[in-house]
Amino acid sequence: MAPIPGSGLAKGLAVTLRTMTRKSVTAQYPDTQPDLPPRTRGVIGLFEENCTVCMLCARECPDWCIYIDSHKETVPAATPGGRERSRNVLDRFAIDFSLCMYCGICIEVCPFDALFWSPEFEYAETDIRELTHERDKLREWMWTVPAPPALDPGAEEPKEIAAARKTAEKLAAAQAAEAEPTESQEGES
């Protein structure tokens, strides 16, 4: 069946008329903050205590916008006769947000949960060089990271928690079994 000439134009005009009859809603942005979705990608926050300077985030970054500097520090032996250990100490952790494409690969590959998404999006600068945020600024963003969502009450219990609970129940049952005979023996004497 051949389309009727001008039907596309009529459909387009119908959409335009529907849009024109609706009341426009203007959010006065600086005065009223927008309601952001829960997983908004704004800026990346650094939880410095969890960073082990493994540099996975910097290696996996497709834009090479993460700069990490560190040095090795010798830690004395924990026990007498033990050997000294060396560990990496973070000197510099910076992210250049003028290069970042907000892909989230750095957050996904971090094995120690040192990087998090913050929903903050108001960090515009007049000078592009100011968009390189050092670790003190990244730590400030950490305070704006929302808490993780609560677990679904209908979901099954994670395997790790179930295994830990079963082990704790077995241990408590074994301790109770050991304690009962001694009490009954005391009652007989």
Backbone as numpy.savetxt, mean C-alpha at the origin, in Angstrom:
# Nx Ny Nz CAx CAy CAz Cx Cy Cz
-31.78 -4.73 -43.66 -32.62 -3.56 -43.66 -31.73 -2.31 -43.66
-32.00 -1.41 -44.54 -31.20 -0.20 -44.70 -31.57 0.81 -43.62
-30.57 1.52 -43.06 -30.89 2.52 -42.04 -31.64 3.70 -42.68
-32.48 4.29 -41.89 -33.25 5.44 -42.34 -32.31 6.64 -42.40
-32.34 7.38 -43.50 -31.44 8.54 -43.59 -31.74 9.56 -42.49
-30.70 10.00 -41.83 -30.85 11.01 -40.77 -31.12 10.44 -39.39
-31.18 9.09 -39.26 -31.46 8.51 -37.93 -30.31 8.75 -36.96
-29.09 8.74 -37.44 -27.93 9.02 -36.59 -27.96 10.43 -36.06
-28.35 11.36 -36.92 -28.46 12.75 -36.51 -29.54 12.92 -35.45
-30.65 12.22 -35.61 -31.74 12.30 -34.64 -31.31 11.74 -33.29
-30.58 10.63 -33.29 -30.10 10.05 -32.03 -29.14 11.01 -31.33
-28.26 11.62 -32.09 -27.31 12.58 -31.53 -28.01 13.79 -30.93
-29.03 14.30 -31.64 -29.78 15.44 -31.11 -30.56 15.05 -29.85
-31.07 13.82 -29.80 -31.79 13.36 -28.61 -30.86 13.34 -27.39
-29.65 12.86 -27.57 -28.68 12.85 -26.47 -28.36 14.28 -26.04
-28.19 15.16 -27.00 -27.90 16.56 -26.69 -29.05 17.20 -25.91
-30.28 16.96 -26.34 -31.44 17.54 -25.65 -31.57 17.00 -24.23
-31.34 15.69 -24.03 -31.39 15.12 -22.68 -30.35 15.76 -21.78
-29.15 15.98 -22.30 -28.08 16.59 -21.53 -28.40 18.05 -21.21
-28.99 18.73 -22.14 -29.31 20.15 -21.93 -30.40 20.35 -20.89
-31.30 19.40 -20.74 -32.41 19.57 -19.78 -32.02 19.19 -18.35
-30.92 18.51 -18.17 -30.47 18.17 -16.81 -29.85 19.38 -16.15
-29.99 19.42 -14.84 -29.37 20.50 -14.08 -27.87 20.21 -13.95
-27.05 21.20 -14.21 -25.60 20.99 -14.12 -25.17 21.01 -12.66
-24.18 20.20 -12.36 -23.65 20.11 -11.01 -22.19 20.53 -11.08
-21.89 21.62 -10.40 -20.52 22.12 -10.39 -19.98 21.99 -8.98
-18.90 21.26 -8.85 -18.25 21.14 -7.54 -17.22 22.26 -7.42
-17.36 23.07 -6.40 -16.43 24.17 -6.18 -15.17 23.59 -5.54
-14.22 23.16 -6.39 -13.11 22.33 -5.96 -12.31 22.82 -4.76
-11.74 23.96 -4.74 -10.90 24.24 -3.56 -11.70 24.29 -2.26
-12.98 24.69 -2.37 -13.79 24.80 -1.16 -14.33 23.46 -0.71
-14.73 22.61 -1.64 -15.24 21.28 -1.29 -14.34 20.23 -1.93
-13.83 19.35 -1.12 -12.95 18.30 -1.61 -13.77 17.22 -2.32
-13.25 16.66 -3.40 -14.00 15.62 -4.12 -14.01 14.32 -3.33
-15.06 13.53 -3.54 -15.13 12.20 -2.94 -14.34 11.26 -3.83
-13.23 10.78 -3.32 -12.34 9.93 -4.11 -12.67 8.46 -3.89
-12.49 7.63 -4.91 -12.67 6.19 -4.71 -11.65 5.68 -3.71
-11.94 4.54 -3.05 -11.04 4.07 -1.98 -9.64 3.72 -2.44
-9.45 3.32 -3.67 -8.11 2.92 -4.14 -7.50 3.95 -5.07
-7.72 5.22 -4.78 -7.19 6.29 -5.60 -5.67 6.30 -5.55
-5.05 6.50 -6.71 -3.60 6.60 -6.79 -3.22 8.07 -6.83
-2.76 8.56 -5.72 -2.37 9.96 -5.66 -0.87 10.11 -5.67
-0.25 9.82 -4.56 1.19 9.96 -4.40 1.67 8.74 -3.63
2.97 8.44 -3.70 3.52 7.25 -3.05 4.14 7.66 -1.72
3.78 6.94 -0.66 4.34 7.18 0.66 5.36 6.11 1.01
6.38 6.48 1.78 7.46 5.55 2.17 7.39 5.29 3.67
7.32 4.01 4.04 7.43 3.60 5.44 8.87 3.14 5.62
9.71 4.07 6.04 11.16 3.90 6.03 11.64 2.73 6.88
10.95 2.42 7.98 11.38 1.35 8.86 11.34 -0.01 8.16
10.47 -0.17 7.16 10.36 -1.45 6.46 11.32 -1.57 5.28
11.94 -0.48 4.89 12.83 -0.50 3.71 14.16 -1.17 4.06
14.52 -2.19 3.30 15.78 -2.91 3.51 16.81 -2.56 2.44
16.54 -1.59 1.62 17.40 -1.13 0.53 17.70 -2.29 -0.43
16.68 -3.09 -0.72 16.87 -4.18 -1.67 16.89 -3.68 -3.11
16.41 -2.48 -3.34 16.40 -1.78 -4.62 15.53 -2.43 -5.69
14.63 -3.31 -5.28 13.72 -3.90 -6.27 12.83 -2.84 -6.91
12.37 -1.89 -6.11 11.50 -0.85 -6.65 12.21 -0.03 -7.72
13.46 0.33 -7.48 14.21 1.14 -8.44 14.53 0.34 -9.70
14.83 -0.95 -9.54 15.14 -1.78 -10.72 13.93 -2.05 -11.58
12.76 -2.20 -10.97 11.56 -2.54 -11.71 10.83 -1.32 -12.28
11.18 -0.14 -11.83 10.51 1.08 -12.28 10.76 1.30 -13.77
9.70 1.34 -14.60 9.92 1.53 -16.04 10.41 2.92 -16.40
10.20 3.91 -15.53 10.62 5.27 -15.81 11.94 5.64 -15.15
12.47 4.80 -14.32 13.70 5.05 -13.58 13.58 6.36 -12.80
12.48 6.53 -12.09 12.26 7.78 -11.35 12.50 7.62 -9.85
12.99 6.45 -9.41 13.28 6.22 -8.00 14.79 6.22 -7.81
15.25 7.05 -6.88 16.68 7.19 -6.62 16.96 6.72 -5.20
17.85 5.71 -5.08 18.18 5.16 -3.76 19.69 5.17 -3.59
20.14 5.68 -2.46 21.55 5.62 -2.07 21.62 4.97 -0.70
22.65 4.14 -0.50 22.80 3.47 0.79 24.27 3.19 1.04
24.54 2.76 2.25 25.89 2.30 2.58 25.77 1.09 3.50
26.84 0.31 3.57 26.84 -0.87 4.44 27.38 -0.47 5.80
26.76 -1.05 6.81 27.16 -0.79 8.19 27.39 -2.13 8.87
28.44 -2.24 9.65 28.74 -3.48 10.35 28.01 -3.50 11.69
27.32 -4.60 11.92 26.58 -4.78 13.17 27.37 -5.78 14.01
27.66 -5.46 15.27 28.42 -6.41 16.09 27.65 -7.71 16.31
28.40 -8.75 16.66 27.80 -10.07 16.87 26.80 -10.03 18.02
25.69 -10.73 17.85 24.65 -10.76 18.87 25.06 -11.63 20.05
25.81 -12.68 19.79 26.26 -13.58 20.85 27.78 -13.60 20.87
28.37 -13.86 22.02 29.84 -13.93 22.07 30.34 -15.07 21.18
31.35 -14.80 20.42 31.91 -15.80 19.52 31.21 -15.82 18.17
30.14 -15.07 18.02 29.42 -15.00 16.74 30.14 -14.07 15.79
29.70 -14.07 14.55 30.38 -13.21 13.59 29.59 -11.92 13.39
30.33 -10.90 12.98 29.70 -9.62 12.72 28.87 -9.71 11.44
27.81 -8.95 11.41 26.94 -8.91 10.23 27.03 -7.53 9.60
26.69 -7.47 8.34 26.60 -6.16 7.69 25.18 -5.97 7.19
24.73 -4.73 7.24 23.39 -4.44 6.77 23.42 -3.13 6.00
22.45 -2.98 5.10 22.35 -1.76 4.32 21.62 -0.70 5.13
22.11 0.52 5.05 21.49 1.65 5.72 21.07 2.64 4.64
19.83 3.06 4.69 19.26 3.97 3.69 19.80 5.38 3.90
20.43 5.93 2.87 20.90 7.31 2.91 19.94 8.24 2.18
19.48 7.80 1.02 18.58 8.64 0.23 17.54 7.76 -0.45
16.30 8.19 -0.38 15.20 7.56 -1.12 14.38 8.71 -1.69
14.36 8.84 -3.00 13.64 9.94 -3.63 12.86 9.40 -4.82
11.71 10.03 -5.06 10.89 9.70 -6.22 10.65 10.99 -6.98
10.94 10.96 -8.27 10.71 12.13 -9.13 9.32 11.99 -9.74
8.35 12.73 -9.18 6.97 12.62 -9.64 6.73 13.32 -10.97
7.72 14.06 -11.48 7.58 14.62 -12.81 7.81 13.54 -13.87
8.46 12.45 -13.48 8.69 11.32 -14.40 7.75 10.15 -14.14
7.27 10.03 -12.91 6.47 8.87 -12.50 5.19 8.78 -13.32
4.86 7.56 -13.75 3.62 7.37 -14.51 2.55 6.67 -13.67
2.79 6.53 -12.37 1.81 6.02 -11.41 1.31 4.62 -11.78
2.22 3.78 -12.22 1.85 2.41 -12.61 1.70 1.51 -11.39
2.41 1.81 -10.30 2.30 1.02 -9.08 3.19 -0.21 -9.05
4.06 -0.38 -10.01 4.94 -1.56 -10.03 5.86 -1.55 -8.81
6.35 -0.38 -8.42 7.25 -0.30 -7.26 6.55 -0.76 -5.99
5.28 -0.45 -5.85 4.53 -0.85 -4.66 4.28 -2.35 -4.68
3.99 -2.89 -5.85 3.70 -4.32 -5.96 4.93 -5.18 -5.71
6.12 -4.74 -6.16 7.31 -5.59 -6.03 7.99 -5.45 -4.68
7.62 -4.46 -3.88 8.28 -4.27 -2.59 7.95 -5.46 -1.67
8.95 -6.28 -1.32 8.68 -7.47 -0.52 8.44 -7.18 0.96
8.74 -5.97 1.41 8.64 -5.66 2.83 7.60 -4.58 3.13
6.71 -4.29 2.19 5.65 -3.30 2.37 6.19 -1.97 2.90
7.12 -1.40 2.15 7.67 -0.10 2.52 7.03 1.03 1.71
6.36 0.71 0.60 5.74 1.73 -0.25 4.23 1.52 -0.28
3.50 2.64 -0.23 2.03 2.59 -0.20 1.46 3.72 -1.05
0.25 3.50 -1.57 -0.47 4.56 -2.28 -1.15 5.45 -1.26
-1.02 6.73 -1.45 -1.76 7.72 -0.66 -2.75 8.39 -1.61
-3.96 8.68 -1.15 -4.93 9.33 -2.04 -4.69 10.82 -2.23
-3.66 11.38 -1.61 -3.38 12.81 -1.74 -2.98 13.14 -3.18
-3.55 14.19 -3.71 -3.25 14.56 -5.09 -2.86 16.02 -5.22
-2.85 16.76 -4.14 -2.53 18.18 -4.19 -1.06 18.40 -3.83
-0.19 18.13 -4.78 1.23 18.38 -4.55 1.86 19.06 -5.75
1.08 19.92 -6.39 1.57 20.67 -7.54 2.65 21.66 -7.10
3.58 21.90 -7.96 4.68 22.83 -7.69 4.84 23.77 -8.88
5.37 24.95 -8.62 5.62 25.88 -9.72 6.93 25.58 -10.44
7.84 24.89 -9.76 9.12 24.53 -10.36 9.18 23.01 -10.47
9.50 22.50 -11.63 9.50 21.04 -11.86 10.53 20.33 -10.98
11.57 21.03 -10.58 12.59 20.40 -9.72 12.07 20.11 -8.32
10.99 20.77 -7.93 10.39 20.55 -6.62 9.57 19.26 -6.57
9.34 18.63 -7.72 8.54 17.40 -7.76 9.36 16.16 -7.41
10.64 16.30 -7.16 11.44 15.20 -6.66 11.32 15.21 -5.14
10.57 14.26 -4.62 10.31 14.20 -3.18 11.32 13.28 -2.51
12.02 13.82 -1.54 13.00 13.05 -0.78 12.28 12.25 0.30
13.03 11.45 1.06 12.41 10.51 2.00 11.65 11.19 3.12
12.04 12.39 3.54 11.27 13.08 4.58 9.88 13.48 4.07
9.81 13.92 2.84 8.51 14.27 2.24 7.68 13.01 2.00
8.33 11.92 1.57 7.61 10.66 1.34 7.08 10.10 2.65
7.79 10.32 3.75 7.31 9.89 5.07 6.07 10.69 5.47
6.04 11.97 5.15 4.86 12.79 5.44 3.63 12.24 4.71
3.81 11.77 3.49 2.68 11.21 2.74 2.18 9.93 3.39
3.02 9.26 4.15 2.63 8.00 4.78 1.48 8.19 5.76
1.37 9.37 6.37 0.31 9.62 7.35 -1.05 9.75 6.68
-1.07 9.93 5.36 -2.35 10.07 4.66 -2.82 8.76 4.04
-2.04 7.69 4.19 -2.43 6.40 3.63 -3.60 5.85 4.44
-4.70 5.49 3.78 -5.84 4.96 4.53 -5.57 3.56 5.06
-6.28 3.20 6.10 -6.16 1.85 6.67 -6.69 0.84 5.66
-6.17 -0.38 5.67 -6.68 -1.38 4.73 -8.14 -1.70 5.02
-8.89 -2.08 4.00 -10.31 -2.38 4.24 -10.47 -3.59 5.14
-11.57 -3.62 5.86 -11.85 -4.75 6.75 -12.10 -6.00 5.92
-11.79 -7.14 6.52 -12.01 -8.39 5.83 -13.51 -8.65 5.68
-13.87 -9.33 4.62 -15.27 -9.67 4.39 -15.69 -10.70 5.43
-16.74 -10.44 6.20 -17.13 -11.39 7.25 -17.57 -12.74 6.70
-18.01 -12.78 5.45 -18.44 -14.04 4.86 -17.30 -14.83 4.21
-16.11 -14.25 4.13 -14.99 -14.92 3.48 -14.44 -16.02 4.38
-13.81 -17.00 3.76 -13.21 -18.07 4.56 -11.95 -17.55 5.22
-11.62 -18.18 6.33 -10.46 -17.77 7.12 -9.17 -18.04 6.35
-8.20 -17.11 6.37 -6.93 -17.37 5.69 -6.26 -18.63 6.22
-5.56 -19.34 5.35 -4.92 -20.61 5.72 -3.92 -20.44 6.85
-3.18 -19.33 6.82 -2.16 -19.11 7.85 -2.80 -18.95 9.23
-3.90 -18.21 9.30 -4.57 -17.99 10.58 -5.22 -19.28 11.06
-5.82 -20.04 10.13 -6.45 -21.31 10.50 -5.40 -22.28 11.05
-4.23 -22.35 10.40 -3.18 -23.25 10.87 -2.66 -22.82 12.25
-2.50 -21.52 12.44 -2.02 -21.02 13.74 -3.05 -21.30 14.84
-4.33 -21.13 14.53 -5.37 -21.39 15.52 -5.41 -22.86 15.89
-5.30 -23.76 14.89 -5.32 -25.21 15.17 -4.12 -25.60 16.03
-2.96 -25.04 15.73 -1.77 -25.35 16.52 -1.95 -24.86 17.96
-2.50 -23.68 18.13 -2.73 -23.14 19.48 -3.73 -24.00 20.24
-4.78 -24.48 19.56 -5.76 -25.34 20.22 -5.15 -26.67 20.64
-4.29 -27.25 19.78 -3.62 -28.51 20.13 -2.70 -28.31 21.32
-1.97 -27.21 21.33 -1.06 -26.92 22.43 -1.83 -26.72 23.74
-2.94 -26.02 23.68 -3.75 -25.80 24.87 -4.35 -27.11 25.37
-4.78 -27.98 24.43 -5.33 -29.28 24.81 -4.26 -30.16 25.45
-3.04 -30.12 24.91 -1.95 -30.92 25.48 -1.59 -30.43 26.88
-1.57 -29.11 27.07 -1.27 -28.56 28.40 -2.37 -28.90 29.40
-3.62 -28.88 28.93 -4.74 -29.23 29.81 -4.70 -30.71 30.18
-4.31 -31.56 29.23 -4.22 -33.00 29.49 -3.10 -33.29 30.50
-2.01 -32.56 30.42 -0.91 -32.76 31.37 -1.31 -32.27 32.76
-2.10 -31.23 32.83 -2.49 -30.66 34.12 -3.54 -31.50 34.83
-4.42 -32.19 34.14 -5.50 -32.98 34.75 -5.00 -34.16 35.57
-4.10 -34.99 35.08 -3.67 -36.14 35.90 -3.00 -35.72 37.21
-2.29 -34.65 37.20 -1.63 -34.23 38.44 -2.67 -33.78 39.46
-3.74 -33.16 39.05 -4.79 -32.75 39.99 -5.53 -33.96 40.53
-5.81 -34.97 39.66 -6.52 -36.17 40.13 -5.61 -36.99 41.07
-4.32 -37.00 40.80 -3.41 -37.71 41.67 -3.34 -37.05 43.04
-3.42 -35.74 43.07 -3.40 -35.03 44.35 -4.67 -35.32 45.15
-5.81 -35.48 44.45 -7.07 -35.77 45.13 -7.08 -37.17 45.74
-6.39 -38.13 45.13 -6.34 -39.51 45.63 -5.46 -39.62 46.84
-4.44 -38.82 46.97 -3.53 -38.97 48.10 -4.04 -38.36 49.36
